[in-house]
């Protein structure tokens, strides 16, 4: 459906009302081609356009053949064959191509929805993991500092009754070093 139909004067049959109608059919088909090329147009538009075109063309063929017969048009049988070919080959081909395009659009829509859902799940999962890391990280930091706090409490109690200042000083330095090692982790 990616082409445009170009009217050529050789398509004129010399009957103004019929030639005008043929040009109208060309315009309808070109609108369908254009709509198909623009992804913003919906599949519904194309589907309805082809239904309209098909109904209009079949009605036109019937009226045209009746008119040609009434005026004794010499090329009537050849024109009937053209109409039959159009009904049996061209219209089904357009409908088949439309179905193919609609299937492709549905596949793309499905892929987009799945990817969007997958990204949303990823975003939620990473937010949850980040919150857990912050919570667990704070909890681990506090739990690793607790033994140091216990050592400080024991040192304070020992200071109340200790007589050897050098031993207390060494104990506090050991606790301080333990604290710095804990912070380095």
N, C-alpha and C positions, 0 to 999 in steps of 0.2 A: 504493500500500500504506500510505498514511499515515493511514488511518481505523481506527476500532474498530467491530466489529459488536456491536450491542446486542440481546440476546435480548428478544423481545416475546412475551407469552403468546398472542398470536394465531397464533404459529408452532406451538403445541401442536396435535397432531392427536388427542389423547385416548388415545393408547396410551403408557403410562408408559415402557416400555423404548425405544421409538423417540424419544419426546420427550427422554429422558435422553441418548440418542446424538446427537441434533441439538444439544443444548446443549454436548456434548463437542466437536463439530465447530466450533462458534462459539469455544470456548475455544482450540482449536488454532490457528484462524485469527488470533485476537487475539494469541496469543503470537508468531506470525510477524510480524504488524504491528509489535508492540512491538520485536521483535528487529531488524527492518529500520530502525526509527527510531533505535536506539542504534548508533552507528557502531563501537562497541567490539566488537559481535558480528561474527563473520566471515561472509563469503559462504557458506562451507561450512555453517554452522549453518542459514542460511535455505534453502539448497538441499536439505539433508537434511530440514528441517522440511516443505518443500513436498512432497518425495517421500513422506514419511510420511503427510502429510495426504491426498495424492492416493490413495495405496494404501488408507488407512483409509476414505476417503469412498467409493471405488468398492466396497470390500468391504461397507461399511454399506449402500450403495444396493442391492446385490444381495440381501443378507439381508433388508433392509426390504421390498423388493418381493415377495420370496418369502413373508414373513410376512403382509404385507397381502393377498396373494392367498389364503393359506391361511385367513384369517379373513373373507374376502369384503368387504374394505374398499371402500367406495363410491368414494372419491376416488383409487383406485389409478392410473387412467390419467392424471389430472392430476399426480399425484405422480411418475409415470414421466417425464412431460414436464419437470417441474422438475429431476429428476435428469439427464436428457439435456441440458438447457440448461446445467446446472452443469458436466457433463463436457465439453461442446463449447465453452462460452464462458468460464465463470469460471476453470476450471483452466488452460486455455491462456493466459488473460490474466495469471494469477498467475505462470505460468512465464515468460512474455514479460517481465513487469515485473522479475522476479528476474534474468533475463539482462541487462536494461538496467542494473540496479543493479550487477551484477557487472562489467560492462564499464566503468562509471563508476569503480568502485573500482580496477580494474586501471589505468585511465588515471591516476587520482590517485596510485596507487602508483608508476607509471612516472615521472610528473612529479616526485614526491618523490625517487626514486632518482637521477634525472638532476640535479636541483637539488643534492642532497647531494654527488654526484660533482663537479659543477661548483664548488661551494664548496670542496671538499677540494683540487681542482686549483688554485684561486685561492690558497688558504692556502699550499700548497706553493710555488707560483710566487712569491708575495710574500716568503716566507722565503728562497728562493734569491736573489731580487733584492736583498733586504736584506743578505744575507751578501756578495754580490758588491759592493754599494756600500761596505760597510765595508772589504772587502779592497782594492778599487780606490781608495777614498778614501785609505786609509793608504799605498798604493803611490804614488799621485799626489803626496801630501804629501811623502813622502820623496824622490821624484824631483825635485820642484820645489826642495827644500832643498839637494840635492847641488851645484848650481852655487855656492851661497852658501858651502858648506863648502869647495869648491875655492878660492874667492876668499880665504877665511880662511887656508887652508894657504899660498897664495902670499904673503899679507900677512905671515905669520909668518916665512917664509923671507926676505922682503925686509927685515923688521925686524932680522935678524941682521947684515946688511951695510949697512943704510941709515944715512946720516949726516944726512939732512934729516928731523927729527922732525915738522915741520909737514906734510910730504908724506905721511908714514906715517899721521899722525893723520887727514888728509883721506881717505886710502884706507880706513882702518878705518871712518870715518863713512859713506862710500859703501857699504861692505859691510853695515854695520848698517842703513842705509836700505833696501837691497836685501832684506835679511832680513825687515824689518818689512813691506815690500810683499808679499813672498811669503807671510807669515803672514796678511795681510789677505785674500788670495785664498781 
